[in-house]
């Protein structure tokens, strides 16, 4: 909200610089990182005192046992990311319907993830909130967010447009509300689960999230700038430029969290982080008219989720044929497959980061190829 001080530039000229989204994005990233570095050690120590670690027994045995031995490392690190993103966004983003909805979805899913992690810690098992309860709250959050977008005059028309990569006009000018609701729900829930599945190695999920957030920060800036949007032949969505500030805060928060989550991790994000980050990226992709581009940019997340679907589907199909289920991958999600092949954890993470960067560049290329 410090951007509102630009209204007083006549009294103090330098305040006019707060009108620039690029400057506020850099300030948001720096502020988020600073918050993370300041409260990170305190949060880790506090979670350790409360014994909020992954106490449940891991069923992985054999040669990979030591590689997967991450018991008692504090979880709920998503609280650190949330404090950084939310606090920094409130400081530097100018409030509008896009920012409010994005932060609402993020806060709501953080609460759902926190409840899930908390119950797992209390019960000392893998089971948190029930699947039914999780789906219910995800549905409520999606419905409220979509209702806000459909009722606000700034976003009511734009949110119903469906744009696809490589096409310079909306594929659907006005989606039916029912179809839009299902689409948004699948994106929020799908990418929440995809990041949750990716969060299996130190630094893997947050490193890829930083790349995706940085890319969507660029896309949000382009969508909110009439000249750039017109030049690139993409949808101009007034006000979404402020989502660049939110993405910048997420990048800064991600870097701070990566400091503690890098191998060997001192803190895990848990469902508190993964569910919320997936939902935040999913809703931002919709608001900047790039939902399908998220599949490209978030290719690592899609790959991880697809590997689980393939593994389960192949196992069930072969079990029906010969009575003995077989595995397509040595282990799913796919990052564990490469560990089974003998790759060190750090090599898997670094190579997946490289892939994430390649996917991000491919996603950015869709802005120009139309």
LUMSELUM-277685 format. One record per residue (C-alpha): residue in three letters; x, y, z. Coordinates in steps of 0.05 Angstrom, whole numbers, plus 5000, padded with zeros to 4 digits. Each point is the difference from the previous one (the first is absolute). Layout:
BEGIN
AlaXYZ;...
***
This chain:
BEGIN
Unk500050005000;Unk506150455001;Unk498550114926;Unk494350455022;Unk505150505025;Unk501350184927;Unk493750425005;Unk503950495043;Unk505550114949;Unk498250744996;Unk502050075073;Unk506249564992;Unk502349894929;Unk504049355009;Unk493649645020;Unk498149964927;Unk504849424990;Unk495049575039;Unk495550034939;Unk504749544962;Unk498249275004;Unk507049774983;Unk503050375060;Unk494749755047;Unk501049294975;Unk507450045017;Unk498450305068;Unk494849455012;Unk505149464983;Unk505250325046;Unk495050105056;Unk497549294996;Unk507149725001;Unk501850445059;Unk493849775039;Unk501949284985;Unk507250085024;Unk497850365063;Unk494549535024;Unk502649364969;Unk504849805057;Unk494750175052;Unk494749594964;Unk504549394991;Unk502050025074;Unk492750085021;Unk497649424957;Unk505649565027;Unk498150175072;Unk492849814984;Unk502649374964;Unk496150184937;Unk504049534957;Unk498249404957;Unk499549495055;Unk496349474961;Unk503749374980;Unk502549994929;Unk498449364963;Unk506050064954;Unk505349495014;Unk506349724970;Unk505550374963;Unk496150664999;Unk498450015074;Unk505450495018;Unk498350454941;Unk492850065023;Unk501650075074;Unk497050685013;Unk496249855063;Unk499550535054;Unk502050574953;Unk495050565015;Unk494250054951;Unk494850554991;Unk505350434967;Unk494550274956;Unk498650475058;Unk506650344986;Unk498450084926;Unk493050265017;Unk502650525048;Unk505050254949;Unk495250024940;Unk494050275037;Unk503750525040;Unk504150254941;Unk494050024953;Unk495950415050;Unk505750505003;Unk501650094926;Unk494049784958;Unk494450494985;Unk493549665023;Unk495249804944;Unk495549424985;Unk505649584969;Unk504750085060;Unk494649905052;Unk497449364967;Unk507149724991;Unk501750125073;Unk493349735022;Unk501149344963;Unk507149975027;Unk497950135073;Unk494149514996;Unk504249434973;Unk505550155050;Unk494949905055;Unk497749344969;Unk507149764993;Unk501850215071;Unk494149615028;Unk502249394960;Unk507250055025;Unk497850145071;Unk495649385003;Unk505749584972;Unk504750265054;Unk495049885056;Unk498149314976;Unk507249834980;Unk497549684936;Unk499250144926;Unk492650165008;Unk498050725008;Unk493250284982;Unk495549534960;Unk499950044924;Unk492750205004;Unk501550585046;Unk505850234957;Unk495849994937;Unk494450375036;Unk504550575022;Unk503550044933;Unk493250054967;Unk497750555048;Unk506350414989;Unk499549924924;Unk492650195000;Unk501150625042;Unk505950234958;Unk496249894935;Unk493850355027;Unk504250615018;Unk503050024931;Unk493349924965;Unk496650545042;Unk505450534995;Unk499150454938;Unk507550014986;Unk500649244995;Unk493149744984;Unk500949994924;Unk507449864996;Unk500049395045;Unk495249644953;Unk504650064940;Unk504049384982;Unk506850134968;Unk504649454976;Unk507450024981;Unk501950184928;Unk493150324985;Unk499250754996;Unk492650035019;Unk495849675054;Unk498049294982;Unk493650115040;Unk497650725009;Unk495449845058;Unk500449335034;Unk493849725035;Unk500550115074;Unk499449265015;Unk505649824953;Unk504350575027;Unk498849765072;Unk502249294983;Unk506150254961;Unk502350465057;Unk498849465052;Unk504049484961;Unk505850494992;Unk500250205073;Unk499349295026;Unk504249684945;Unk506150455009;Unk499349975076;Unk500649254997;Unk505550034947;Unk504450445044;Unk498449565059;Unk502649394961;Unk506250394978;Unk501750175072;Unk503849365013;Unk507350224995;Unk503650575034;Unk499150644961;Unk496549684940;Unk493050295006;Unk501950695023;Unk505550074947;Unk495149844945;Unk494850455032;Unk504850594997;Unk501049904925;Unk492549964987;Unk498650615045;Unk505350414964;Unk497149814932;Unk492950175020;Unk502450665029;Unk502350184929;Unk493449764971;Unk495950395051;Unk504050634983;Unk498849904926;Unk492649875009;Unk499150635042;Unk503750454952;Unk495750214940;Unk505950154954;Unk503649355014;Unk493649594996;Unk498350324933;Unk507049884973;Unk500049265022;Unk492849894977;Unk497949755069;Unk494150195043;Unk500450675034;Unk497349915071;Unk500050675037;Unk502749965071;Unk503549334994;Unk506750354998;Unk499550025076;Unk500449245000;Unk507250114978;Unk501350265070;Unk496949385031;Unk504349564955;Unk506150405020;Unk498349895073;Unk499449264986;Unk506849984967;Unk503250355060;Unk496449555049;Unk502049394960;Unk507450205002;Unk499650105075;Unk496649335010;Unk504949654953;Unk505650245047;Unk497149555054;Unk497249464954;Unk506349874960;Unk503449335012;Unk500349795056;Unk493450345015;Unk498950355066;Unk492650114984;Unk494749694955;Unk494250404971;Unk494949455012;Unk492950044975;Unk499850695032;Unk504450234943;Unk498849544942;Unk492450044998;Unk500150755005;Unk505550124949;Unk496549574949;Unk493550375011;Unk503350684996;Unk503549844934;Unk493749694972;Unk495650605014;Unk505250504976;Unk500649614934;Unk492650084990;Unk499850735018;Unk505550184950;Unk496649594946;Unk505549474997;Unk496949375032;Unk502349514947;Unk506950314998;Unk500849785072;Unk500349294974;Unk506250194961;Unk503350455051;Unk498449525057;Unk502349414959;Unk503949685058;Unk493750015043;Unk495949704944;Unk505349474988;Unk500049815073;Unk492549945004;Unk499649624934;Unk505249505025;Unk495549825059;Unk493949934955;Unk503949564952;Unk502949575056;Unk493249885032;Unk496549894934;Unk505349514975;Unk499949625066;Unk492549914999;Unk499849824926;Unk505449465005;Unk496749735064;Unk493549894963;Unk503649644943;Unk504549515038;Unk498250115073;Unk506750315017;Unk500650754995;Unk506350274968;Unk503350685006;Unk501550444941;Unk505150415040;Unk504749735053;Unk496550475048;Unk495150584993;Unk500050605000;Unk505249994947;Unk505550355040;Unk500449375043;Unk500749594936;Unk506650354985;Unk502349905072;Unk498749264990;Unk504550034939;Unk505550245045;Unk499950754990;Unk501850395063;Unk494450445027;Unk503650644984;Unk501149794928;Unk492649844991;Unk498050685029;Unk505050404958;Unk497949654936;Unk492750105014;Unk501550745013;Unk503350034931;Unk493849684969;Unk495650505037;Unk504050574969;Unk499449694931;Unk492549935009;Unk499650735023;Unk503750244939;Unk495449594956;Unk494050315034;Unk502750704990;Unk501049844926;Unk492549904992;Unk499150755012;Unk503550154934;Unk498149404958;Unk492950174979;
***
